[in-house]
Structures are given as C-alpha cells and as structure tokens.
C-alpha cells in the first residue's frame, strides 16, 4: 500500500471526497473549525486513483492532532497504516503526543483508537451543541441510534 502526502493529490479530489462522505469538508470540533481539504494529511489511492483512505492533521506546539480519518475499505489496514504514518511524521517533527476528538456515538472510532494504544483523556460534555451553531447539519442522532452530544478526546504519547 502506497501512502501519499495529501498535497500530492488534487485538492478538488480531496474536497469531493469529504463532500461525498461527510456532506462538507468543514470540521467543527472543540479545538477549532477546519477545512479538512486544506489540511496536511496522507492519502491512499486505489488502482483507479480513487481515494480509499485519508487522514488529516494539524501540529500545534508539541502535539499533533488528527482532525479526520476515513477508510473506505475497512479491515484492510488502511486506517492503521495512516495513523502510523502520522505518528512517524509527528515523532520526526518533535511532537510528544498525538491526539484526536471523536463523538460519544462513534463506538467504532473509540474501539479503533484504543486498540492502537490511545487513551481517553478528556470528555467535553455537550460540545456538539456548540459545534452545531457553526455547522447546523451535524445530526442529532448518530451510530446505533445514540444521541450525539459529547466529544471524547484521546491521546497517545510518542
């Protein structure tokens, strides 16, 4: 599997990916408002040059924050490879930790990251209500019928 830097892929292709899978490239979380299509990241393409994996991140001080992670073909190691690539890059840039935020309904993400040695560090109660002010299209009910209310921050020390 070849992992490319996001800037090696057409920005329009990345923007379309976010719009097709999330309705928008805009991400609103407690750490800020981001246009994921303009962030640093890594991409995995299939043999037809379609995006099948994409991770975006920012670096602030000594922390690397994963803003988004998507894998179209689950169970094939794409997400794991992308997270490892971010961890490798973060170490090389002098970061001491990688962190991310997910919502309380995203049990799959919680399982995925905890299996990769991330720890729950903070719960931001009702943070999604604040995010909806800036991005009203955030649904009220998520995976498994769970109301989307809180953000859960996970960290991994490098």
N, C-alpha and C positions, 0 to 999 in steps of 0.2 A: 504494500500500500504506500503510495507516494503522498506525502503531506507537503502542500504548497503554502507559502505565505499568502495571505489574503490579497496583498497588493499585486500578486501575480495573476489574479483573476479579475476580469472586468467588473468594475463597480456595479454596473447595471445588472449583471448576472447575480451578484450578491444581494442587491436591493430587491430584485424579483423573487429570490429565494425567500427572503424574510416576508415579503408581502403575500406570497403564496402559502406559506406555512403559519404565519402569525398575524396576517392582516396588515402589518406595518413593520417598518424597520425601527420604529421608535420603541425604546425600552425605558420604562419608568420604574425605578426601584429606590430604596431609601438612600443609596449613595449618589443618586443623580438621575438626570434624564439624558439618554444616549440615543444617537442614530447608529444602530449596530452596523449598518452598511459602510460606515466611515471609520470604524474602529480597527485597530490592529487585530490580526487573527490568523488562523490557519484553516485550510480548506482541503478536503479530499474530494476528488472528482471520479466519476465512473468512466468507463471506456468511451462514452459518448460526450465527455466533458460536462456532464450534469453534476451539480453539487450533491454529494451524498453525505457529507459531514462538514460541519462548520463550527468553529469556536471563535469567540471574540473576547477581548480583554482590554483592561487599562492597567497602567502601572502608576501608583501614587506612592512616593517615598520608597519604602522597602516592602510594599505589598503589591501583589499582582491580583487584580480582581477579575474573575471570569464573569463576563456580562451575559453571554449566551453560549449554549452548547446544543447543537442539533445533530442527530444522526438519523438518516432516512432508513438505513438498513441496520436495525437493532440486532444485537447478539453477534456481530461480526468483528467486534473490537475497534470499531472506528472511533467511538466516543472515548474509549480508554486511551487510544493512541493520541488523540487530540489533546486530552488532559495531560498526558505525559509530555507531549511536546511543549505545552505551556509551562509545565513545571521545569523542564530543562532550560527553556529560554529565561524563565524568571530567576533561576539559580545563576545563570550566566550574567544577568543584569544586576545581581546583588540583592535580590529580594530575599526576605526571610520567611515569607509565607505567601500562600495562595488562598484566596477567599472567594466566596460567591454567596448569592442570595437566591433562595427559591421560595415558593409559596407553600403554605401549610397543606394544600391539597396534593402537591406533587410528590406522592409517595415513591414513585419510580426514581425521581432525582435524589431524594433522601437516601434511598437504598443504594443507588449507584455510587454516590459520593462517599458514603460511609464505608462501603466495601473497598474504597480506594484510600482509606485512612484519613478522610476528612472528619472533623469533629464539629458537632453543633456548638456554636459559641454564643449566639445571641438570638433571641426571639423578639421581633418588633411587632408588638400587638397592634392590630388594626392598621398596619402600614398600608395595606392595599386600598383602604378607603381614601387615604391621602393621594395615592397614585391615581385613582380613578378621577380625581379632579383634573389632572393633566392628561389622562388617557381614558376617557369615559367608556371606550369599547372593551375594557377589561371585564370579563364576565364575572357574575356574582357566584356562580357555582362552577366547580371545576371537576377534576377527575373523581370518579366513583361517587359523584353527587355531593362532594364535600364543599361547603361554602368557602370561598376564597376570602380570607381576612388578613392573615398574618404573613410576615416574611420571616424566614428562618435563615440565619447566616451560618455558614460552615467555613471552617478554616483548616488548612493543612500547613504545618511547619515544615520548612525545607531544610 
